[in-house]
Amino acid sequence: MSDGKVWGTNTEIFRNDLCSVNLLHIERGGVCSFHKHVSKYNKFHVISGALEIRTECGSTLLHSGETAITRPGELHLFRGVSSAVVVEVMYVQYDPEDIDRKVPGYLEGYPDVEAD
């Protein structure tokens, strides 16, 4: 438990400005804090073992090969039903509407033709 997690270990595999990928080894009975994120989604994919995801809306039991997602602002925790190996992907959702156009695109020489 070199990273100070009482529930197991967290090894970060990849990180950039938009996502982080982690390999979690969760002990049987290990429970993380009940928490939420402002803008991050959490995707949990179970490689082996069994994991319970609890949210304000209820709980989901995941087994090997199964996935669950928590959304920004959603209180959640996980609990190792058995020892489990889990891939956790934390990411910010891409929003295709996240654009503020000041001038529409156009084709030079053809002012009546607009494009994005």
PyMOL commands that place a pseudoatom at each C-alpha (Angstrom):
pseudoatom trace, name=CA, resn=MET, resi=1, chain=A, elem=C, hetatm=0, pos=[0.000, 0.000, 0.000]
pseudoatom trace, name=CA, resn=SER, resi=2, chain=A, elem=C, hetatm=0, pos=[2.712, 2.443, -0.983]
pseudoatom trace, name=CA, resn=ASP, resi=3, chain=A, elem=C, hetatm=0, pos=[0.230, 5.089, -2.141]
pseudoatom trace, name=CA, resn=GLY, resi=4, chain=A, elem=C, hetatm=0, pos=[-1.442, 5.327, 1.283]
pseudoatom trace, name=CA, resn=LYS, resi=5, chain=A, elem=C, hetatm=0, pos=[-4.784, 3.735, 0.318]
pseudoatom trace, name=CA, resn=VAL, resi=6, chain=A, elem=C, hetatm=0, pos=[-6.226, 1.597, 3.100]
pseudoatom trace, name=CA, resn=TRP, resi=7, chain=A, elem=C, hetatm=0, pos=[-8.497, -0.244, 0.653]
pseudoatom trace, name=CA, resn=GLY, resi=8, chain=A, elem=C, hetatm=0, pos=[-5.648, -1.459, -1.607]
pseudoatom trace, name=CA, resn=THR, resi=9, chain=A, elem=C, hetatm=0, pos=[-3.345, 0.123, -4.187]
pseudoatom trace, name=CA, resn=ASN, resi=10, chain=A, elem=C, hetatm=0, pos=[-3.740, 2.576, -7.057]
pseudoatom trace, name=CA, resn=THR, resi=11, chain=A, elem=C, hetatm=0, pos=[-1.183, 2.601, -9.875]
pseudoatom trace, name=CA, resn=GLU, resi=12, chain=A, elem=C, hetatm=0, pos=[-1.563, 5.399, -12.401]
pseudoatom trace, name=CA, resn=ILE, resi=13, chain=A, elem=C, hetatm=0, pos=[-0.907, 4.074, -15.912]
pseudoatom trace, name=CA, resn=PHE, resi=14, chain=A, elem=C, hetatm=0, pos=[-1.601, 7.213, -17.962]
pseudoatom trace, name=CA, resn=ARG, resi=15, chain=A, elem=C, hetatm=0, pos=[-2.600, 10.851, -17.426]
pseudoatom trace, name=CA, resn=ASN, resi=16, chain=A, elem=C, hetatm=0, pos=[-3.141, 13.907, -19.575]
pseudoatom trace, name=CA, resn=ASP, resi=17, chain=A, elem=C, hetatm=0, pos=[-5.248, 17.066, -19.184]
pseudoatom trace, name=CA, resn=LEU, resi=18, chain=A, elem=C, hetatm=0, pos=[-8.497, 15.204, -19.979]
pseudoatom trace, name=CA, resn=CYS, resi=19, chain=A, elem=C, hetatm=0, pos=[-8.177, 11.741, -18.453]
pseudoatom trace, name=CA, resn=SER, resi=20, chain=A, elem=C, hetatm=0, pos=[-6.360, 9.450, -16.064]
pseudoatom trace, name=CA, resn=VAL, resi=21, chain=A, elem=C, hetatm=0, pos=[-6.149, 5.649, -16.298]
pseudoatom trace, name=CA, resn=ASN, resi=22, chain=A, elem=C, hetatm=0, pos=[-5.459, 3.701, -13.108]
pseudoatom trace, name=CA, resn=LEU, resi=23, chain=A, elem=C, hetatm=0, pos=[-5.021, 0.064, -12.138]
pseudoatom trace, name=CA, resn=LEU, resi=24, chain=A, elem=C, hetatm=0, pos=[-6.674, -0.606, -8.779]
pseudoatom trace, name=CA, resn=HIS, resi=25, chain=A, elem=C, hetatm=0, pos=[-5.991, -3.633, -6.607]
pseudoatom trace, name=CA, resn=ILE, resi=26, chain=A, elem=C, hetatm=0, pos=[-8.830, -3.600, -4.078]
pseudoatom trace, name=CA, resn=GLU, resi=27, chain=A, elem=C, hetatm=0, pos=[-8.748, -5.753, -0.967]
pseudoatom trace, name=CA, resn=ARG, resi=28, chain=A, elem=C, hetatm=0, pos=[-11.785, -7.799, 0.044]
pseudoatom trace, name=CA, resn=GLY, resi=29, chain=A, elem=C, hetatm=0, pos=[-13.781, -5.449, 2.279]
pseudoatom trace, name=CA, resn=GLY, resi=30, chain=A, elem=C, hetatm=0, pos=[-11.770, -2.420, 1.136]
pseudoatom trace, name=CA, resn=VAL, resi=31, chain=A, elem=C, hetatm=0, pos=[-13.936, 0.688, 0.797]
pseudoatom trace, name=CA, resn=CYS, resi=32, chain=A, elem=C, hetatm=0, pos=[-12.931, 4.063, -0.647]
pseudoatom trace, name=CA, resn=SER, resi=33, chain=A, elem=C, hetatm=0, pos=[-14.305, 7.361, 0.664]
pseudoatom trace, name=CA, resn=PHE, resi=34, chain=A, elem=C, hetatm=0, pos=[-17.870, 8.436, -0.234]
pseudoatom trace, name=CA, resn=HIS, resi=35, chain=A, elem=C, hetatm=0, pos=[-17.083, 11.321, -2.581]
pseudoatom trace, name=CA, resn=LYS, resi=36, chain=A, elem=C, hetatm=0, pos=[-17.950, 13.143, -5.793]
pseudoatom trace, name=CA, resn=HIS, resi=37, chain=A, elem=C, hetatm=0, pos=[-16.115, 15.001, -8.533]
pseudoatom trace, name=CA, resn=VAL, resi=38, chain=A, elem=C, hetatm=0, pos=[-17.002, 18.416, -9.973]
pseudoatom trace, name=CA, resn=SER, resi=39, chain=A, elem=C, hetatm=0, pos=[-16.294, 17.637, -13.628]
pseudoatom trace, name=CA, resn=LYS, resi=40, chain=A, elem=C, hetatm=0, pos=[-14.932, 14.071, -13.841]
pseudoatom trace, name=CA, resn=TYR, resi=41, chain=A, elem=C, hetatm=0, pos=[-16.649, 10.869, -14.845]
pseudoatom trace, name=CA, resn=ASN, resi=42, chain=A, elem=C, hetatm=0, pos=[-15.342, 7.623, -13.333]
pseudoatom trace, name=CA, resn=LYS, resi=43, chain=A, elem=C, hetatm=0, pos=[-15.492, 4.428, -15.352]
pseudoatom trace, name=CA, resn=PHE, resi=44, chain=A, elem=C, hetatm=0, pos=[-14.749, 1.228, -13.432]
pseudoatom trace, name=CA, resn=HIS, resi=45, chain=A, elem=C, hetatm=0, pos=[-14.025, -1.949, -15.413]
pseudoatom trace, name=CA, resn=VAL, resi=46, chain=A, elem=C, hetatm=0, pos=[-13.505, -5.126, -13.382]
pseudoatom trace, name=CA, resn=ILE, resi=47, chain=A, elem=C, hetatm=0, pos=[-10.674, -7.357, -14.628]
pseudoatom trace, name=CA, resn=SER, resi=48, chain=A, elem=C, hetatm=0, pos=[-11.059, -9.947, -11.863]
pseudoatom trace, name=CA, resn=GLY, resi=49, chain=A, elem=C, hetatm=0, pos=[-12.975, -10.355, -8.628]
pseudoatom trace, name=CA, resn=ALA, resi=50, chain=A, elem=C, hetatm=0, pos=[-16.150, -8.541, -7.616]
pseudoatom trace, name=CA, resn=LEU, resi=51, chain=A, elem=C, hetatm=0, pos=[-16.773, -4.871, -6.881]
pseudoatom trace, name=CA, resn=GLU, resi=52, chain=A, elem=C, hetatm=0, pos=[-19.776, -2.990, -5.538]
pseudoatom trace, name=CA, resn=ILE, resi=53, chain=A, elem=C, hetatm=0, pos=[-20.335, 0.607, -6.684]
pseudoatom trace, name=CA, resn=ARG, resi=54, chain=A, elem=C, hetatm=0, pos=[-22.621, 2.592, -4.381]
pseudoatom trace, name=CA, resn=THR, resi=55, chain=A, elem=C, hetatm=0, pos=[-24.192, 5.901, -5.367]
pseudoatom trace, name=CA, resn=GLU, resi=56, chain=A, elem=C, hetatm=0, pos=[-26.990, 8.082, -4.014]
pseudoatom trace, name=CA, resn=CYS, resi=57, chain=A, elem=C, hetatm=0, pos=[-29.326, 6.092, -6.283]
pseudoatom trace, name=CA, resn=GLY, resi=58, chain=A, elem=C, hetatm=0, pos=[-28.378, 2.605, -5.108]
pseudoatom trace, name=CA, resn=SER, resi=59, chain=A, elem=C, hetatm=0, pos=[-25.686, 0.015, -5.665]
pseudoatom trace, name=CA, resn=THR, resi=60, chain=A, elem=C, hetatm=0, pos=[-24.393, -2.084, -8.539]
pseudoatom trace, name=CA, resn=LEU, resi=61, chain=A, elem=C, hetatm=0, pos=[-22.488, -5.342, -8.222]
pseudoatom trace, name=CA, resn=LEU, resi=62, chain=A, elem=C, hetatm=0, pos=[-19.816, -5.822, -10.889]
pseudoatom trace, name=CA, resn=HIS, resi=63, chain=A, elem=C, hetatm=0, pos=[-17.993, -9.031, -11.787]
pseudoatom trace, name=CA, resn=SER, resi=64, chain=A, elem=C, hetatm=0, pos=[-15.126, -9.740, -14.160]
pseudoatom trace, name=CA, resn=GLY, resi=65, chain=A, elem=C, hetatm=0, pos=[-15.729, -8.066, -17.539]
pseudoatom trace, name=CA, resn=GLU, resi=66, chain=A, elem=C, hetatm=0, pos=[-18.407, -5.648, -16.274]
pseudoatom trace, name=CA, resn=THR, resi=67, chain=A, elem=C, hetatm=0, pos=[-18.294, -1.842, -16.205]
pseudoatom trace, name=CA, resn=ALA, resi=68, chain=A, elem=C, hetatm=0, pos=[-20.045, 1.001, -14.354]
pseudoatom trace, name=CA, resn=ILE, resi=69, chain=A, elem=C, hetatm=0, pos=[-19.831, 4.780, -14.728]
pseudoatom trace, name=CA, resn=THR, resi=70, chain=A, elem=C, hetatm=0, pos=[-20.363, 7.533, -12.171]
pseudoatom trace, name=CA, resn=ARG, resi=71, chain=A, elem=C, hetatm=0, pos=[-21.132, 11.051, -13.366]
pseudoatom trace, name=CA, resn=PRO, resi=72, chain=A, elem=C, hetatm=0, pos=[-19.860, 14.446, -12.202]
pseudoatom trace, name=CA, resn=GLY, resi=73, chain=A, elem=C, hetatm=0, pos=[-21.626, 15.540, -9.008]
pseudoatom trace, name=CA, resn=GLU, resi=74, chain=A, elem=C, hetatm=0, pos=[-22.751, 11.978, -8.173]
pseudoatom trace, name=CA, resn=LEU, resi=75, chain=A, elem=C, hetatm=0, pos=[-21.685, 10.807, -4.713]
pseudoatom trace, name=CA, resn=HIS, resi=76, chain=A, elem=C, hetatm=0, pos=[-20.118, 7.359, -4.972]
pseudoatom trace, name=CA, resn=LEU, resi=77, chain=A, elem=C, hetatm=0, pos=[-17.839, 4.798, -3.372]
pseudoatom trace, name=CA, resn=PHE, resi=78, chain=A, elem=C, hetatm=0, pos=[-16.581, 1.335, -4.215]
pseudoatom trace, name=CA, resn=ARG, resi=79, chain=A, elem=C, hetatm=0, pos=[-16.268, -1.757, -2.025]
pseudoatom trace, name=CA, resn=GLY, resi=80, chain=A, elem=C, hetatm=0, pos=[-14.310, -4.914, -2.707]
pseudoatom trace, name=CA, resn=VAL, resi=81, chain=A, elem=C, hetatm=0, pos=[-16.826, -7.753, -2.434]
pseudoatom trace, name=CA, resn=SER, resi=82, chain=A, elem=C, hetatm=0, pos=[-13.809, -9.983, -3.018]
pseudoatom trace, name=CA, resn=SER, resi=83, chain=A, elem=C, hetatm=0, pos=[-10.251, -9.031, -3.853]
pseudoatom trace, name=CA, resn=ALA, resi=84, chain=A, elem=C, hetatm=0, pos=[-10.540, -7.270, -7.195]
pseudoatom trace, name=CA, resn=VAL, resi=85, chain=A, elem=C, hetatm=0, pos=[-8.401, -5.880, -9.998]
pseudoatom trace, name=CA, resn=VAL, resi=86, chain=A, elem=C, hetatm=0, pos=[-10.093, -2.907, -11.628]
pseudoatom trace, name=CA, resn=VAL, resi=87, chain=A, elem=C, hetatm=0, pos=[-9.219, -0.449, -14.381]
pseudoatom trace, name=CA, resn=GLU, resi=88, chain=A, elem=C, hetatm=0, pos=[-10.465, 3.029, -13.470]
pseudoatom trace, name=CA, resn=VAL, resi=89, chain=A, elem=C, hetatm=0, pos=[-10.705, 5.685, -16.174]
pseudoatom trace, name=CA, resn=MET, resi=90, chain=A, elem=C, hetatm=0, pos=[-11.394, 9.242, -14.998]
pseudoatom trace, name=CA, resn=TYR, resi=91, chain=A, elem=C, hetatm=0, pos=[-12.312, 11.592, -17.804]
pseudoatom trace, name=CA, resn=VAL, resi=92, chain=A, elem=C, hetatm=0, pos=[-14.025, 14.822, -18.780]
pseudoatom trace, name=CA, resn=GLN, resi=93, chain=A, elem=C, hetatm=0, pos=[-16.953, 14.372, -21.174]
pseudoatom trace, name=CA, resn=TYR, resi=94, chain=A, elem=C, hetatm=0, pos=[-16.465, 15.753, -24.678]
pseudoatom trace, name=CA, resn=ASP, resi=95, chain=A, elem=C, hetatm=0, pos=[-19.209, 18.255, -25.508]
pseudoatom trace, name=CA, resn=PRO, resi=96, chain=A, elem=C, hetatm=0, pos=[-19.698, 18.883, -29.259]
pseudoatom trace, name=CA, resn=GLU, resi=97, chain=A, elem=C, hetatm=0, pos=[-21.705, 21.999, -28.354]
pseudoatom trace, name=CA, resn=ASP, resi=98, chain=A, elem=C, hetatm=0, pos=[-18.709, 23.445, -26.481]
pseudoatom trace, name=CA, resn=ILE, resi=99, chain=A, elem=C, hetatm=0, pos=[-18.011, 26.152, -29.041]
pseudoatom trace, name=CA, resn=ASP, resi=100, chain=A, elem=C, hetatm=0, pos=[-18.694, 29.881, -29.196]
pseudoatom trace, name=CA, resn=ARG, resi=101, chain=A, elem=C, hetatm=0, pos=[-18.490, 30.944, -32.848]
pseudoatom trace, name=CA, resn=LYS, resi=102, chain=A, elem=C, hetatm=0, pos=[-17.770, 34.641, -33.411]
pseudoatom trace, name=CA, resn=VAL, resi=103, chain=A, elem=C, hetatm=0, pos=[-17.698, 34.381, -37.213]
pseudoatom trace, name=CA, resn=PRO, resi=104, chain=A, elem=C, hetatm=0, pos=[-18.990, 31.353, -39.152]
pseudoatom trace, name=CA, resn=GLY, resi=105, chain=A, elem=C, hetatm=0, pos=[-16.628, 29.523, -41.467]
pseudoatom trace, name=CA, resn=TYR, resi=106, chain=A, elem=C, hetatm=0, pos=[-16.784, 30.344, -45.163]
pseudoatom trace, name=CA, resn=LEU, resi=107, chain=A, elem=C, hetatm=0, pos=[-15.181, 29.652, -48.509]
pseudoatom trace, name=CA, resn=GLU, resi=108, chain=A, elem=C, hetatm=0, pos=[-13.138, 32.616, -49.771]
pseudoatom trace, name=CA, resn=GLY, resi=109, chain=A, elem=C, hetatm=0, pos=[-14.602, 34.091, -52.940]
pseudoatom trace, name=CA, resn=TYR, resi=110, chain=A, elem=C, hetatm=0, pos=[-18.038, 32.643, -52.153]
pseudoatom trace, name=CA, resn=PRO, resi=111, chain=A, elem=C, hetatm=0, pos=[-19.517, 34.865, -49.424]
pseudoatom trace, name=CA, resn=ASP, resi=112, chain=A, elem=C, hetatm=0, pos=[-22.940, 33.185, -49.589]
pseudoatom trace, name=CA, resn=VAL, resi=113, chain=A, elem=C, hetatm=0, pos=[-21.507, 29.731, -48.727]
pseudoatom trace, name=CA, resn=GLU, resi=114, chain=A, elem=C, hetatm=0, pos=[-21.088, 29.160, -44.987]
pseudoatom trace, name=CA, resn=ALA, resi=115, chain=A, elem=C, hetatm=0, pos=[-19.585, 26.155, -43.310]
pseudoatom trace, name=CA, resn=ASP, resi=116, chain=A, elem=C, hetatm=0, pos=[-18.544, 25.186, -39.798]
for i in range(1, 116): cmd.bond("trace and resi %d" % i, "trace and resi %d" % (i + 1))
show_as sticks, trace
zoom trace
